[in-house]
Amino acid sequence: MNNMMEGQRLKQSQIGVIPEDWKVKEFSALFKVPLRNGLTRPTAVRGSGIKMVNMGELFAYDRIRNIIMERVPVSDKEKQDYLLSTGDLIFARQSLLISGVGKCSVFLEDDEEVTYEGHLIRVRLSEGYSPMFYYYFFKSERGRTIIQGLSEQVAASGIRGSDLAKIPVPVPSLPEQQSISKILSDLDSKIEINQQMNKTLEAIGKAIFKHWFIDFEFPNDEGKPYKSSGGEMVHNEDLEEQIPKGWKIGSILNCADILSGGTPKTGVAEYWGGEIPWVSAKDVTRSQGYFILDSERTITQSGIDNSSAKLLPKNTTVVTARGVVGSYCMLSREMAINQTNYGLKAKPEGGDFFVFFSISNLVNQMKQRSYGTIFDTITTKTFDDMKIPIPPSWLIRSFEEKVGNIMTKILVNLQQSRSLDSIRNALLPKLMSGKIRVPVEVR
C-alpha cells in the first residue's frame, strides 16, 4: 500500500470524476452471459438436493464460500443455467429496507454444487473483467448510490435485472482492476481469518470448560483427569447427579454480582453522543459469544450521573434479558448497558471467564425459563433458580489462567479486524474513484 499514488489527472464522467485513462461502459457490456434471476422453490420441496443461496445468506455474507445453506431439488437441465461459478456476482432484487435493494455479494467457492433463489440476480462477467473489482465497486458509496437511484426510479422495494444491466460502471485496465481488488481482498481475507480463528479459540475455551466443569475431568493433583482417574464423587440430590467431593451446589450468583442498566433521558442532548459505549440488546446479539468493542449509541458522563445507567467494569459478562433472551458477550472495557440487559461481574472467589463460559452453558435454560405475553423476559430470579455445581476457588483460578491467553487472543483479533475494516472502508471510495492509483507492473 506504500506504492499508492495520489494526484492523478481526472475527468468528469456520467458516474462522477474518474481518471482520464478509465472508461465508462454499460454494465451489460461486461457480461459473459445475460444476467439471470434464480430459481423459485416452494417450502414443501426444500430440505434435500443441492445448496441454495437465499436472501439470508446474501445479507449475512459479502463473500460467499463453503457456508451452510438450505437444500433444494434441481434438475440436470436447470443446473445448466442456474449453478453458481467462482466469481459470480449476486444482487438482491428486493429487500424489506430500501438500503438493502441491490445489495451485492460475490460467490467465491464451495465444495459442492450451489444454486440461487428467485429473489436474487446473478451476473457473470467476461474474462477481461475482474469480478472482485466490481464486487467492491458495488460495495462502495459510489456504487451504492447508483443502485439506490435505480431502485428509486423503479420501486422502493426492488430493482429489475434489465435496469441493472444498463447502469454505467467504471472500467480501468484489467491489471489495475486486479491490483485494486487484491488490496481490498487481502484486507477482507485477513478479517475472515481472524473470524475463523476466533471461532476456533472460543470452541477450545468451551471444550475446556465442559471437560473441567461438566465432565469433571479437571486436572487432579497428579495432572490427570479427575473423574476417570478415580476421583471421589458424591451424589447430589438437587441435581440428581454425581459431583466431585468438596464441590457445592448454587447458582452463578454465588460466583458473580448481578448489575443492572438504565437509559438517560433521550430528550436531553448533553446525555448522548459522548465517549461511553451504551450497550443495547441489539449490540449484545451482534457480538454474540465474543467481546463487544463498541455500541451503536454512546452516552456522556453527565448521562451516567443523571440516570440509572452505570459504568460496568471490563470483562463483565452481559446477557440480554428481554426480547431475544440469552444472547451474551463480554465487555472489552468499561461500558454502560441499558435496562434490557444484565451484567454479571465475578466476585473475588469467582472468575470472569468462568462466569462467561458458565453463561454460555446456561443459555438454553434461560430461554426455557423466560416468560412474558409480548416479550420473552428473564429476571434476577432466573439466574438464582438455575443450579450448577460450584467448584472450589482454586480450581476456578486455574481455569482463569488456562483460558486467559485464549480470551486475550480473541480480543486482539477483534481489535485488529476492526482496524483492518476501518482501513478498507477508508481506501474503498478513493480506490474506486481513482483518487488513489495503484501502480501496475507492465509485463
C-alpha positions in Angstrom: 0.0 0.0 0.0 3.0 2.3 0.3 3.2 2.3 -3.5 -0.2 4.0 -4.0 -0.2 7.3 -5.8 -2.5 10.4 -5.4 -3.0 13.5 -7.6 -3.6 11.8 -10.9 -5.2 13.5 -13.9 -9.0 13.2 -13.7 -12.0 13.8 -15.9 -15.7 14.2 -15.4 -17.9 11.3 -16.4 -21.5 10.2 -16.1 -20.6 8.4 -12.9 -18.6 11.2 -11.5 -14.9 12.1 -11.6 -12.6 9.3 -12.7 -9.0 9.1 -14.0 -8.5 10.1 -17.6 -7.5 6.7 -18.7 -10.5 4.9 -17.3 -13.5 4.2 -19.4 -17.2 4.0 -18.6 -19.4 1.3 -20.1 -22.9 0.0 -19.7 -22.8 -2.9 -17.2 -24.2 -5.4 -19.7 -21.1 -4.8 -21.9 -19.1 -6.7 -19.3 -21.3 -9.8 -19.1 -20.2 -13.2 -20.3 -23.8 -14.4 -20.4 -27.0 -12.5 -19.9 -27.9 -11.9 -16.2 -30.4 -14.3 -14.8 -32.8 -14.4 -11.9 -32.7 -17.5 -9.7 -34.9 -20.5 -9.1 -38.2 -20.5 -7.2 -38.7 -23.4 -4.9 -41.8 -23.7 -2.5 -41.1 -24.6 1.1 -42.7 -28.0 0.7 -39.9 -29.3 -1.5 -37.0 -27.8 0.4 -34.7 -29.8 2.6 -32.8 -32.1 0.2 -30.9 -31.6 -3.0 -28.1 -29.1 -3.7 -27.3 -26.0 -1.7 -29.1 -22.7 -2.5 -28.1 -19.2 -1.7 -31.2 -17.4 -0.3 -31.7 -13.8 0.7 -30.5 -14.7 4.2 -27.1 -15.8 3.0 -26.8 -12.8 0.7 -27.3 -10.3 3.5 -25.2 -12.3 6.0 -22.2 -12.8 3.8 -20.5 -10.4 1.5 -18.1 -13.1 0.2 -19.8 -16.5 0.0 -17.8 -19.6 0.4 -18.4 -23.0 2.0 -21.2 -22.0 4.3 -24.3 -23.9 5.5 -27.3 -23.4 3.2 -30.8 -24.7 2.7 -31.0 -27.5 0.1 -33.4 -27.8 -2.9 -34.0 -30.2 -5.7 -32.6 -29.0 -9.1 -32.9 -30.9 -12.3 -30.0 -31.6 -14.6 -31.4 -29.2 -17.2 -31.8 -26.4 -14.6 -28.2 -27.0 -13.5 -27.0 -25.9 -16.9 -28.4 -22.4 -16.3 -28.7 -21.9 -12.5 -25.5 -23.1 -10.9 -23.1 -20.6 -9.5 -19.5 -20.3 -10.6 -16.5 -18.8 -8.8 -16.6 -15.0 -9.3 -20.4 -14.7 -9.9 -21.9 -11.5 -8.5 -25.2 -11.9 -6.8 -27.6 -9.0 -6.3 -30.7 -8.7 -4.2 -33.7 -7.9 -6.4 -35.8 -7.0 -3.3 -35.4 -6.0 0.3 -37.6 -5.0 3.3 -35.4 -1.9 3.5 -34.7 0.3 0.6 -31.0 0.4 1.6 -30.8 -3.4 1.0 -32.1 -3.3 -2.6 -29.3 -4.3 -5.0 -27.0 -5.5 -2.3 -24.1 -7.3 -3.9 -22.2 -10.3 -2.8 -19.7 -12.4 -4.6 -19.6 -16.2 -4.8 -16.1 -17.4 -4.3 -16.2 -21.2 -3.9 -17.9 -24.3 -2.5 -17.1 -27.9 -2.2 -20.5 -28.7 -3.7 -22.8 -27.5 -6.4 -24.7 -24.3 -5.4 -27.7 -22.6 -7.0 -29.5 -19.4 -6.0 -33.1 -18.4 -5.4 -35.5 -16.3 -7.4 -35.2 -13.0 -5.4 -31.5 -12.8 -6.5 -29.9 -11.8 -9.8 -26.7 -13.5 -11.0 -24.2 -11.6 -13.0 -21.3 -13.5 -14.7 -18.5 -11.3 -16.2 -16.3 -11.9 -19.2 -12.7 -12.9 -18.6 -11.5 -9.4 -19.4 -13.1 -8.0 -16.2 -12.4 -8.7 -12.5 -15.4 -9.8 -10.5 -13.8 -8.7 -7.3 -13.2 -5.2 -8.6 -16.9 -4.9 -9.4 -18.0 -6.5 -6.2 -16.0 -3.8 -4.4 -17.4 -1.1 -6.7 -21.0 -2.0 -5.8 -19.9 -2.1 -2.1 -18.5 1.4 -2.4 -20.6 4.6 -1.8 -20.5 5.4 -5.5 -21.8 2.0 -6.5 -24.5 2.0 -3.8 -25.6 5.5 -4.9 -26.1 4.3 -8.5 -28.1 1.2 -7.3 -30.1 3.4 -4.9 -31.0 5.8 -7.7 -32.1 2.8 -9.8 -34.3 1.4 -7.0 -36.0 4.8 -6.5 -36.8 5.0 -10.2 -38.3 1.5 -10.4 -39.9 0.9 -7.0 -38.9 1.3 -3.3 -39.0 -2.5 -2.8 -36.9 -3.8 -5.7 -34.9 -3.5 -9.0 -35.2 -5.2 -12.3 -32.4 -7.1 -13.9 -33.0 -5.2 -17.2 -32.3 -1.9 -15.4 -29.3 -3.3 -13.6 -27.8 -4.2 -16.9 -28.0 -0.7 -18.2 -26.2 1.2 -15.4 -22.8 2.8 -16.2 -19.7 1.4 -14.4 -16.1 2.4 -14.4 -13.6 0.3 -16.5 -10.0 0.6 -15.6 -7.5 -1.7 -17.3 -7.8 -5.3 -16.2 -4.4 -5.3 -14.4 -5.5 -2.2 -12.5 -8.8 -3.8 -11.6 -6.9 -6.8 -10.3 -4.4 -4.7 -8.3 -7.2 -2.6 -6.7 -9.3 -5.7 -5.8 -6.2 -7.5 -4.4 -5.5 -4.7 -1.9 -9.1 -4.7 -0.7 -9.5 -8.5 -0.8 -6.3 -9.1 1.2 -7.7 -6.9 4.0 -11.0 -8.8 3.9 -9.2 -12.2 3.9 -7.3 -11.2 7.0 -10.5 -10.2 8.7 -12.1 -13.6 7.7 -9.0 -15.5 9.0 -9.4 -13.6 12.4 -13.1 -14.5 12.5 -12.4 -18.2 11.8 -9.6 -18.2 14.4 -11.9 -16.7 17.0 -14.5 -19.4 16.3 -11.8 -22.0 16.9 -10.5 -20.3 20.0 -14.0 -19.9 21.5 -14.7 -23.6 20.7 -11.5 -24.5 22.6 -12.5 -22.4 25.6 -15.9 -24.1 25.7 -14.3 -27.5 25.3 -12.0 -26.9 28.3 -14.9 -25.6 30.4 -17.0 -28.7 29.6 -14.1 -31.0 30.3 -13.4 -29.5 33.7 -16.8 -28.4 35.0 -19.4 -30.6 33.2 -17.5 -33.8 32.7 -15.5 -33.3 35.9 -12.2 -34.1 34.2 -10.2 -31.2 35.6 -6.6 -32.0 36.4 -6.1 -33.7 39.8 -3.0 -33.4 42.0 -1.1 -35.5 39.5 -2.3 -33.6 36.5 -4.6 -36.5 35.4 -8.3 -36.2 34.6 -10.1 -36.2 38.0 -13.2 -38.4 37.3 -11.7 -41.0 35.0 -8.7 -41.3 37.3 -10.8 -42.4 40.2 -11.5 -39.0 41.8 -14.1 -39.3 44.6 -17.6 -38.4 43.5 -20.7 -37.9 45.7 -24.4 -38.0 44.8 -26.2 -34.6 44.9 -30.0 -34.8 45.3 -30.6 -31.3 43.9 -29.0 -32.0 40.6 -29.6 -35.8 40.8 -26.1 -36.5 39.6 -22.7 -37.2 40.9 -20.4 -34.3 41.6 -16.8 -34.2 42.9 -16.4 -34.4 46.6 -16.0 -30.9 48.2 -17.9 -29.1 45.5 -21.1 -27.1 46.4 -24.4 -26.5 44.7 -25.5 -23.0 44.0 -26.2 -20.6 41.1 -24.0 -18.4 39.0 -24.9 -15.6 41.5 -22.6 -17.4 44.0 -19.8 -16.5 41.7 -20.9 -13.2 40.3 -22.7 -10.0 41.3 -25.6 -9.0 39.0 -25.6 -5.5 37.7 -28.5 -3.7 36.0 -28.6 -0.9 33.4 -30.5 2.2 32.6 -31.3 4.8 29.9 -30.6 8.6 30.2 -33.5 10.8 29.1 -33.5 10.7 25.3 -34.6 14.3 25.1 -31.6 15.7 26.8 -28.9 16.2 24.2 -26.0 16.6 26.7 -26.5 13.0 27.9 -25.9 11.5 24.4 -23.0 11.3 21.9 -20.2 11.0 24.4 -17.3 8.6 24.7 -19.1 5.9 26.8 -20.5 2.9 24.9 -24.1 2.3 25.8 -24.9 -1.3 25.1 -28.4 -2.4 24.0 -29.7 -5.9 23.5 -29.1 -5.4 19.8 -25.4 -4.7 20.4 -25.1 -7.9 22.5 -26.8 -10.0 19.9 -24.5 -8.7 17.2 -21.4 -9.6 19.3 -22.8 -12.9 20.4 -20.2 -15.1 22.1 -17.4 -12.6 21.8 -16.1 -9.5 23.4 -18.0 -6.3 22.4 -15.8 -3.5 21.3 -18.3 -0.7 20.8 -22.0 0.1 20.5 -24.4 1.9 18.1 -25.0 4.6 20.7 -22.8 6.4 23.2 -23.6 8.5 26.3 -21.7 11.1 28.3 -20.6 11.1 31.9 -23.5 13.5 32.6 -25.8 10.8 31.2 -24.4 8.4 33.7 -24.7 10.8 36.6 -28.3 11.7 35.8 -29.8 8.2 35.2 -29.8 4.7 36.5 -27.1 3.8 33.9 -23.7 3.0 35.4 -20.3 2.0 34.2 -19.6 -1.7 34.3 -16.1 -3.0 34.5 -14.0 -4.7 31.8 -14.7 -8.4 31.5 -18.3 -8.1 32.7 -20.5 -10.7 31.0 -23.6 -9.1 29.6 -26.8 -11.1 29.0 -29.9 -10.0 27.2 -33.0 -10.2 29.4 -35.9 -9.1 27.3 -37.0 -9.9 23.7 -34.2 -12.1 22.4 -33.3 -13.7 25.7 -29.9 -15.3 26.3 -27.6 -13.6 23.9 -24.4 -12.8 25.8 -21.0 -11.1 25.3 -18.1 -9.8 27.4 -17.2 -6.1 27.8 -13.8 -5.3 26.3 -13.6 -2.1 28.5 -15.8 0.0 30.8 -19.2 0.4 29.3 -22.8 1.1 30.3 -25.8 -1.1 29.5 -29.5 -0.4 29.1 -32.2 -2.0 31.1 -32.8 -4.8 28.6 -29.6 -6.4 29.7 -28.0 -7.8 32.9 -24.3 -7.6 33.7 -22.5 -10.4 35.7 -19.2 -9.4 37.3 -17.2 -12.1 39.0 -16.9 -12.0 42.8 -13.4 -12.4 44.3 -13.9 -16.1 44.7 -15.3 -16.4 41.1 -13.6 -15.7 37.8 -14.7 -13.6 34.9 -14.1 -16.3 32.3 -15.7 -18.9 34.4 -18.8 -16.7 34.6 -18.7 -16.1 30.9 -18.5 -19.8 29.9 -21.0 -20.7 32.6 -23.5 -18.4 31.0 -22.8 -19.9 27.6 -23.7 -23.2 29.1 -26.9 -21.9 30.6 -28.4 -20.2 27.6 -30.9 -23.0 26.8 -32.1 -23.0 30.4 -32.5 -19.2 30.4 -34.7 -19.4 27.2 -36.8 -22.2 28.7 -37.4 -20.2 31.9 -38.3 -17.0 30.2 -41.8 -15.7 30.3 -44.0 -12.8 29.0 -47.0 -12.3 26.9 -45.4 -9.8 24.5 -41.6 -10.1 25.0 -39.7 -13.0 26.5 -38.2 -11.9 29.8 -35.9 -13.2 32.5 -35.2 -11.7 35.9 -32.6 -12.0 38.6 -34.6 -14.9 40.0 -34.0 -16.7 36.8 -30.2 -16.7 37.4 -30.8 -17.7 41.1 -33.0 -20.7 40.1 -30.5 -22.2 37.7 -28.4 -24.5 39.9 -24.9 -25.5 38.9 -22.0 -27.3 40.7 -19.7 -24.7 42.2 -16.0 -25.7 42.1 -13.5 -24.6 44.8 -12.0 -21.2 44.2 -8.5 -22.6 43.5 -9.9 -24.6 40.5 -11.6 -21.5 39.2 -8.3 -19.6 39.4 -6.6 -22.4 37.5 -9.3 -22.2 34.8 -8.8 -18.4 34.5 -5.1 -19.0 33.9 -5.8 -21.7 31.4 -8.2 -19.8 29.2 -6.8 -16.3 29.8 -4.5 -16.4 26.8 -7.3 -17.7 24.6 -9.6 -14.9 25.6 -6.8 -12.3 25.2 -6.1 -13.6 21.6 -9.8 -13.4 20.7 -9.9 -9.8 21.9 -6.7 -8.9 19.9 -8.1 -10.5 16.8 -11.3 -8.5 17.1 -9.4 -5.3 17.6 -7.2 -6.0 14.6 -10.2 -6.8 12.5 -11.9 -3.5 13.4 -8.7 -1.7 12.5 -8.5 -3.5 9.1 -12.2 -2.8 8.5 -11.5 0.9 9.0 -8.6 0.9 6.7 -10.6 -0.9 4.0 -13.5 1.5 4.4 -11.2 4.5 4.1 -9.5 3.1 1.0 -12.6 1.8 -0.8 -14.0 5.2 -2.1 -10.6 6.5 -3.1 -9.6 3.4 -5.0 -13.0 3.1 -6.7 -12.9 6.7 -7.8 -9.3 6.7 -8.9 -8.3 9.4 -6.4 -5.7 6.9 -5.3 -4.0 4.9 -8.0 -2.2 1.6 -7.7 0.9 1.3 -9.8 0.5 -1.6 -12.2 3.5 -3.6 -13.4 3.8 -3.7 -17.2 4.6 -7.2 -18.5 
